[in-house]
Amino acid sequence: MRLQGKLPLACSRAYYHNETLHRPGAVVRLDFSGAPEIAAPPDQVWKRLLDHEFVASVAPGVESVEPIDDRHFKVVSGFGVGAVKVRFQLDVELSDVNPPKSLRMSAHGKAPGSGVEVSTTLEIEPIPPNRSRLKWSASSEVRGTVASVGARLLKGAAKKLTESFWDKFAARVGEAERSK
């Protein structure tokens, strides 16, 4: 039976939720934000944000961080979605640094058959008497093999990892402050 570019009805129903199949050259855009409250004053939150070893210890998948200077880092991080597992080599840069209130972090990297661009803004708000709110927003563009798994699956996995990271960061900073 020749289908001449049409899928049988049974096949077409598999993606009825506006899911599209992404080819390896496709780009998937991801946008996330949050604002966890942290049981620590802004200066302690700021100190932890700039501590690459601390950040790496709570970041899922991070294998190594090599500081180039106080604003540039080389990061190796593993990431998996479904059956697709990749190891990204990332260049990370901190910019628009306004201590102890805000900064921007950008990262771009490659893995075999995939690429990623990330831009994150961070803002620390004081909450009297001795707490902080860390407002963050991140935008990412993912290309290649990782993007080919589909936007819904990729977005779900990335959202879970991103929110988990910031919640864990907030908890660990708060724990460190309480143990003083």
C-alpha positions as a Python dict, from the first residue, in 0.01 Angstrom:
ca = {
    (1, 'M'): (0, 0, 0),
    (2, 'R'): (143, 334, -99),
    (3, 'L'): (57, 623, 136),
    (4, 'Q'): (170, 911, -86),
    (5, 'G'): (271, 1137, 204),
    (6, 'K'): (-30, 1065, 423),
    (7, 'L'): (-26, 883, 752),
    (8, 'P'): (-295, 627, 828),
    (9, 'L'): (-552, 756, 1078),
    (10, 'A'): (-411, 534, 1356),
    (11, 'C'): (-66, 691, 1314),
    (12, 'S'): (-186, 1049, 1297),
    (13, 'R'): (-367, 1021, 1631),
    (14, 'A'): (-39, 962, 1817),
    (15, 'Y'): (35, 1337, 1811),
    (16, 'Y'): (-308, 1496, 1856),
    (17, 'H'): (-192, 1732, 2133),
    (18, 'N'): (-22, 1970, 1889),
    (19, 'E'): (297, 1771, 1929),
    (20, 'T'): (522, 1789, 1629),
    (21, 'L'): (805, 1560, 1539),
    (22, 'H'): (1126, 1760, 1542),
    (23, 'R'): (1398, 1677, 1295),
    (24, 'P'): (1760, 1681, 1414),
    (25, 'G'): (1805, 2036, 1276),
    (26, 'A'): (1500, 2166, 1464),
    (27, 'V'): (1512, 2423, 1744),
    (28, 'V'): (1301, 2400, 2061),
    (29, 'R'): (1263, 2714, 2273),
    (30, 'L'): (1213, 2677, 2648),
    (31, 'D'): (1119, 2954, 2893),
    (32, 'F'): (1096, 2907, 3269),
    (33, 'S'): (1086, 3134, 3575),
    (34, 'G'): (1050, 3117, 3949),
    (35, 'A'): (1096, 3308, 4272),
    (36, 'P'): (1184, 3085, 4569),
    (37, 'E'): (1212, 3237, 4912),
    (38, 'I'): (1544, 3166, 5083),
    (39, 'A'): (1606, 3159, 5458),
    (40, 'A'): (1919, 3374, 5426),
    (41, 'P'): (1996, 3746, 5377),
    (42, 'P'): (2075, 3876, 5026),
    (43, 'D'): (2452, 3897, 5085),
    (44, 'Q'): (2467, 3524, 5166),
    (45, 'V'): (2255, 3434, 4862),
    (46, 'W'): (2484, 3648, 4646),
    (47, 'K'): (2795, 3482, 4790),
    (48, 'R'): (2656, 3135, 4704),
    (49, 'L'): (2552, 3242, 4351),
    (50, 'L'): (2912, 3339, 4279),
    (51, 'D'): (3058, 3022, 4434),
    (52, 'H'): (3094, 2794, 4130),
    (53, 'E'): (3172, 2490, 4344),
    (54, 'F'): (2857, 2539, 4551),
    (55, 'V'): (2643, 2593, 4239),
    (56, 'A'): (2793, 2283, 4073),
    (57, 'S'): (2721, 2076, 4385),
    (58, 'V'): (2345, 2139, 4352),
    (59, 'A'): (2319, 2141, 3970),
    (60, 'P'): (2193, 1814, 3823),
    (61, 'G'): (2425, 1649, 3574),
    (62, 'V'): (2725, 1879, 3626),
    (63, 'E'): (3043, 1675, 3597),
    (64, 'S'): (3300, 1953, 3616),
    (65, 'V'): (3344, 2331, 3635),
    (66, 'E'): (3668, 2499, 3536),
    (67, 'P'): (3692, 2869, 3624),
    (68, 'I'): (3863, 3076, 3354),
    (69, 'D'): (3829, 3395, 3560),
    (70, 'D'): (3566, 3525, 3805),
    (71, 'R'): (3309, 3570, 3523),
    (72, 'H'): (3386, 3286, 3278),
    (73, 'F'): (3363, 2909, 3328),
    (74, 'K'): (3397, 2588, 3126),
    (75, 'V'): (3133, 2337, 3234),
    (76, 'V'): (3074, 1974, 3140),
    (77, 'S'): (2720, 1856, 3206),
    (78, 'G'): (2521, 1547, 3116),
    (79, 'F'): (2154, 1569, 3020),
    (80, 'G'): (1904, 1305, 2917),
    (81, 'V'): (1553, 1304, 2778),
    (82, 'G'): (1394, 967, 2720),
    (83, 'A'): (1645, 749, 2535),
    (84, 'V'): (1856, 1050, 2428),
    (85, 'K'): (2156, 1115, 2655),
    (86, 'V'): (2413, 1383, 2575),
    (87, 'R'): (2717, 1541, 2740),
    (88, 'F'): (2741, 1916, 2683),
    (89, 'Q'): (3063, 2119, 2682),
    (90, 'L'): (2945, 2465, 2793),
    (91, 'D'): (3096, 2813, 2801),
    (92, 'V'): (2933, 3009, 3082),
    (93, 'E'): (2960, 3384, 3135),
    (94, 'L'): (2832, 3611, 3412),
    (95, 'S'): (2746, 3966, 3302),
    (96, 'D'): (2549, 4272, 3413),
    (97, 'V'): (2677, 4195, 3762),
    (98, 'N'): (2522, 4432, 4018),
    (99, 'P'): (2626, 4308, 4369),
    (100, 'P'): (2438, 4192, 4571),
    (101, 'K'): (2121, 4244, 4367),
    (102, 'S'): (2132, 4097, 4017),
    (103, 'L'): (2326, 3933, 3738),
    (104, 'R'): (2281, 3768, 3400),
    (105, 'M'): (2424, 3430, 3315),
    (106, 'S'): (2461, 3309, 2959),
    (107, 'A'): (2577, 2970, 2843),
    (108, 'H'): (2630, 2816, 2505),
    (109, 'G'): (2748, 2472, 2432),
    (110, 'K'): (2764, 2166, 2216),
    (111, 'A'): (2725, 1795, 2249),
    (112, 'P'): (2758, 1543, 1967),
    (113, 'G'): (2465, 1624, 1738),
    (114, 'S'): (2314, 1888, 1969),
    (115, 'G'): (2356, 2250, 2079),
    (116, 'V'): (2214, 2477, 2347),
    (117, 'E'): (2198, 2851, 2420),
    (118, 'V'): (2080, 2964, 2764),
    (119, 'S'): (2018, 3310, 2906),
    (120, 'T'): (1924, 3349, 3272),
    (121, 'T'): (1854, 3663, 3473),
    (122, 'L'): (1874, 3657, 3853),
    (123, 'E'): (1750, 3919, 4096),
    (124, 'I'): (1773, 3902, 4475),
    (125, 'E'): (1508, 4086, 4678),
    (126, 'P'): (1547, 4135, 5053),
    (127, 'I'): (1260, 4009, 5268),
    (128, 'P'): (1275, 4145, 5623),
    (129, 'P'): (1404, 4051, 5868),
    (130, 'N'): (1669, 3812, 5731),
    (131, 'R'): (1540, 3637, 5419),
    (132, 'S'): (1557, 3678, 5041),
    (133, 'R'): (1355, 3608, 4730),
    (134, 'L'): (1556, 3491, 4431),
    (135, 'K'): (1368, 3584, 4114),
    (136, 'W'): (1501, 3397, 3812),
    (137, 'S'): (1398, 3358, 3453),
    (138, 'A'): (1566, 3141, 3193),
    (139, 'S'): (1529, 3112, 2817),
    (140, 'S'): (1690, 2831, 2623),
    (141, 'E'): (1715, 2720, 2265),
    (142, 'V'): (1797, 2356, 2213),
    (143, 'R'): (1900, 2217, 1873),
    (144, 'G'): (1975, 1881, 1722),
    (145, 'T'): (1932, 1534, 1864),
    (146, 'V'): (1800, 1654, 2199),
    (147, 'A'): (1539, 1875, 2027),
    (148, 'S'): (1431, 1580, 1811),
    (149, 'V'): (1263, 1408, 2109),
    (150, 'G'): (977, 1657, 2087),
    (151, 'A'): (892, 1983, 2256),
    (152, 'R'): (657, 1839, 2517),
    (153, 'L'): (896, 1572, 2642),
    (154, 'L'): (1195, 1808, 2637),
    (155, 'K'): (1005, 2089, 2809),
    (156, 'G'): (880, 1857, 3085),
    (157, 'A'): (1227, 1720, 3161),
    (158, 'A'): (1396, 2061, 3144),
    (159, 'K'): (1130, 2226, 3361),
    (160, 'K'): (1165, 1955, 3626),
    (161, 'L'): (1547, 1983, 3631),
    (162, 'T'): (1548, 2365, 3633),
    (163, 'E'): (1292, 2403, 3910),
    (164, 'S'): (1459, 2126, 4109),
    (165, 'F'): (1794, 2305, 4083),
    (166, 'W'): (1660, 2640, 4211),
    (167, 'D'): (1460, 2473, 4492),
    (168, 'K'): (1768, 2275, 4597),
    (169, 'F'): (1985, 2589, 4574),
    (170, 'A'): (1739, 2779, 4798),
    (171, 'A'): (1724, 2494, 5051),
    (172, 'R'): (2103, 2450, 5068),
    (173, 'V'): (2168, 2824, 5111),
    (174, 'G'): (1906, 2833, 5388),
    (175, 'E'): (2061, 2528, 5558),
    (176, 'A'): (2407, 2685, 5548),
    (177, 'E'): (2270, 3003, 5706),
    (178, 'R'): (2090, 2811, 5984),
    (179, 'S'): (2400, 2607, 6069),
    (180, 'K'): (2604, 2921, 6147),
}
